[in-house]
Amino acid sequence: METVTSTQEIKLILAEKAAELGFEAFGVAPIDAHLRQEYFEKWISEGKQGDMAWMDNPRRLDPKKILPEAKSMLCLGVNYRQEPPERRYRIAQYALGGDYHKVVLKKLKQLCTLMQEYGGAQKPYVDTGPVLEKPIAAQAGLGWQGKSTLVIHPKYGPWLFLGIILTTLELPPDLPHKDYCGKCTACVDACPTKAITGPYQLDARRCLSYLTIEHKGAIPEEYREALGDRVYGCDECLDVCPWNKWAQMTQEVKFQARDYPDLKEMLAWSESDFNQHFQGTPIKRLKLSRWLRNTCVVLGNIGTEKDLEPLIALSQRDDPLVVEHACWAIDKIKSRLAKNCSQ
């Protein structure tokens, strides 16, 4: 290895390696960067994290509580945008293929191996550790937190998986990114449940992504019709962002959309069937009960007479959560059929 004389050289080497690994975005923030701590504390105190109790971790506000000798935070991004397959239900683009946690973490660990050659100690995280990824990304210059609270990259729009590496290496920081949302309120206006309660304000308890993924109980009836055909997650605020004009399609083959059967067939799945189909994807951690919950709501919104028989069979299962949503779907489909007959 050639002798490296400056931290700027180390940073350039790391950026080149990151690009080789498939990271489309790279930036550095100082360990004491401003991470919108006040907003986060207020958000937690108002309970807007919903069931996500793990969000309330004071270490998120001070990365040095995770790695005391840390001096810098690397933020890296992998583009995951792709054209969703045509089927009668939607899965959020981030979950169409392989589990991004594993894909991105593997790349981060490879970068950490290189960093160790320069004497640093590192801790990598991909949406699992107590770090505030989005504010770090903004401070590292990857983009800005838009009015949807998502990070918007000028070249890839809002479609970046973020990885963070806390390091004891003191690397030259990048400048925080300027906010280019301007007067645009497309994401605020498009949110199906008004979970974006105002610019840069999100109430997770109303968010369809939260309700279909993180929420463990029944989906509140007031939000079920807004779910439409979304069986897992919601991309509405991403889809309408004007910065998609420049966004590119992912080059990561592991994110390529997988083929799945129709919702009607899924209603008869066992836990084993569910695990087999979603092995190695972000969806697997949902488990069968919540997947069927979501499937029932979607069929309640878009289902036809052909879906009634499997829904009725599902309503006989020994799972109160599934039974409630199956019965709701049956009532909705029958009501729709009766209305059509009367016209």
N, C-alpha and C positions, 0 to 999 in steps of 0.2 A: 504493500500500500504506500502511495506517495505521501510525503510529509505534508500535512495540512497546517497552514500558518495562521488561519483566522476562522472565526466562527461564521463569517460570511461564506467562506469556501465550504465549510461543513454544510451550511444551509443549502447551498447550490447543489452539492452532491446528493443531499437527501431529497431535494426536489426532483432531480433527475431520476433517482431510484424510484421515487413515488410514481412518476410517470410511467416508468418501465413496468411497475406492478399493476398498472391500470387505474391509478387515481387521476381523475381529470382536474382536480382542484387541490391546491396546497397552500397553506399559510401558517404563520406563527403569531401567537399572541403572548404578551408577557404574563407571568403567573399572577400578577396583581391587576389584570385588566378588569375594567368595569363590566359586570355581567348582568346588569338590570336586577340587582339583588332586591331593590325596593319593590319592584313589580312582582317578583317571585314570592317574596314574603307576604305581600298583600293577597296574592292569588291563592296561596295556601291558607291564609287566615280566613278567607271567605269560602273555603271549601270547594273551590272550583276545580280541584283535581279529582273530585268524585271518589270512587273506590280506590284510586291509586295511592294508597297509604305510603308506599315506598318513595313517593316523590318528596314527602316531608322529611328530608334528611339534611341537617345543617351543613354537612360536608359539601353539599352542592354549592354552597355560597363561598367556600374557601378551599380551593384545590390543594392548598398546602396541608390541609388536614388529611389528605389522601397520601400525598408524597411530600413530607416536610421539607426536603431539600430541593424541591422542584423550582425551576427558574423560568421555564417556558412551557407553552402548550402548543403542540402541533395540531392543526385541524386539516383533515383530508376529506375529499369528497369523491364519490363514485356515482356517475350518472345511471339512473335506472329507468328512464323513460322508454316506453315502447308502445306499439300499436296493440291495444287489447284485442283478444280474439272475439269473433262474433258468436254469441250465445245469448240465451234469454235472461242471463243474470250477470252482474258485474262483481269482480273482485278488484280491490284497489291495486294499482299497478305494482306497488312495492312488494306485493305478495303473490304475483302471478307465477313466479318461478322459485328458485332455490332460496334458502334462508340467508338473508343479507347479513345477519349477525356473524355467521360462520365464514361467509365469503370475504367480508370486509376485515374481520378480525385476523384472518390468516394473512392478509396483505399487510396489516399493521404490524403483526409479529415479525414478518420478514424485514420490515423497515427498522423495527426495534433492534434486530440482530445487527444490522449495520451501525446503528447508533452506538451500540455497546463498544464498538471499535474506537470510539472517540471518548470513552471514559464515562459515558452517561448511564444513569439508571432510569428506566422507563416503566410507565404503566399505561397500557392501551385499553380503550373502551369503545364499544359500539352499542350505544343505546341501552346499556345494561348497568353501567357504573354510576356513581353519584356525581355526575358532572352535568353542567348546563350547556349541552352541545350547541344549541342555536346561538346564544349570545357569544360563545367562544368563537364560532364560525364568523360572526359579524366582526368581532374584534380582530380576528386573524385575516380579515380582508377577503374572505371567500364570497361574500355577498352581504345583503342586509336583511334584517328581519322585517318582512313585509307586514301589511295590515292583517294578514291571516295568521301572523306570528311565525310563519314558515320562512326559512332562509331562501332568498331568491338570488341566484347566480346570474350575472349578465349574459352568460353564454349557454347555460343549461337550465335556466329558469328555476322553478321550485323542486326539481326532480333529482336531488342529491341525497344519497346516504352519507351521513357524517360519521367520521371516526376521529377520536381524540387520543393523543399521546401526551401524557404528562412526562416531562423529562427534567433531569438535573442539569442538562446542557443549557447554557445561556446563549440562545440564538437571537440574531437581529429580528425584531418584530416587524410585522407588516402593519400598514396603516389600516385602521377600521374603515369598512366600506361605507360609502355615501348611500343614503336612502334615496332610491329613485322611484318610489311609488307615486310621488306627486299627489295629484288630486284624484287619482284612480281609486274607486271603491268596488271594483268588479267582484273581488272575493267576498267582501262584506255583503254585497247585494245578492250573491248567488247561493250563499249558505242555506241549505234546505230547512234547517231548524233554527236559524239565527243564532248559532253558537258563537259566531264572531259578533259579539255584542256591541262592538265599536272598533274603530281602527286600532290595531295592535292589542286587542282584548279578546281572549278566548275563554268561554265557559265550557270546559270539557264535558260537563254533565249533560249538555245539549248536543254534543258533537256525535254524528253518526259513526265516525271511526271509533270513538270511545265506547259508544253504546253497543256496537257489534263486536268489539274486540276485548276491551278491558273490563267492561261492566259484566258482573257475574249473575245478576238477577234478571227479572223480566224487563223487556224493553217497554218503557212507558207508552201507553196507548196513544198519547198525544203526538208521539214521534214516529209511530209505525208506518203511517201512510207516506210520510216524508222519506222513508227508507227506500221506497220505490223498488227497483230491481237490484239493489246493492246488498249482496249477501255477506260481504266482508269488507269493511272499511268504506271510505268515501274520498273521491278525488275532485269533488266539485270545485273547491277553492283553488286547486292546482290547475284544473282544466281551463278555467276562465282567465288565468293570469296572462296579461298582454305580453309578458316576457317569453311566452312560449313561441313567439314569432322567430326567435333565434335558437330555441332549444333543439337539441339533437337527440337521436335515438341511441340507446345504450349499446356499447360494444362488448358488454360482459355476457357471454353465452350462458352462464349459470343463472341469469335472471330471465331467460327466455320462458315465455308462458307455457305452462303444462296443460295437457288435455285432461278434462274432467267430464264425467257424465252429466246428464240433465238433472235438475233438482228433483224431479219426480222419482228417479232411480235412487237418489241419495236418501230419500225418506225411509228406505228399508235398510239402510246401513246399520251394521253393528259397530262396536268400538274398534274391532279389528279391521273392518272395511275402511273406516275413517282413517286410522293410522296408516294403513297401506297406501291409500291415495295421497295423503298429505305428508308422508315421511320426507324429512329434509326441507320442509317449507315453513314459513312463519305461521301458517294456519294451524299446524299440528298442535301448538300449545293451547289452542282454543278448546279442544276436546269435543267429543261428539255432541254432548247435551246442548252446548251453546251454538254449535254449528246448526243443529236441527232447529233450535229457537230462531235463528236468523233465517233459515230456509223457509220456515213456516210463515214468517212475516212477509218475505218476498212473494211467496205464493198467494198469500192473502191479498197482495197488491196486484199481481199480474197473472195469477193462476187461472186455469180453465176447468171445465167439468171433468176433464181427464185426470186432473190432480186430486179430485175429491176422494177417490177410493184409497190411495195410499195415505192421504191425510187422516182419513177416518181410522185406518189401521194404526197409524201413529198415535192417535188420540187415546188408544187403549194401552199404551206403554205405562210402565211404572216409574214415571219421571214427571213430577208436577210441573216443572218448568216447560218441558216439551209439550205436555198435554194442554196447558193453558194456551200456548201459541198455536198449536194445531187446531184447537177449537175455534180460536179467533179467525184463523185462516179459512176454516170451513164456512163459518158464518159469513165472512166477507165474499167468498166465491159464490155461495148460494144467493146472497143478496144481490150480487151483480147479475147473476143468471136470471133471477126473478125480475129485475128491472129491465133487462133486455127483452124478456118475453112479453112484458106489458107495453112495450113501445111499438 
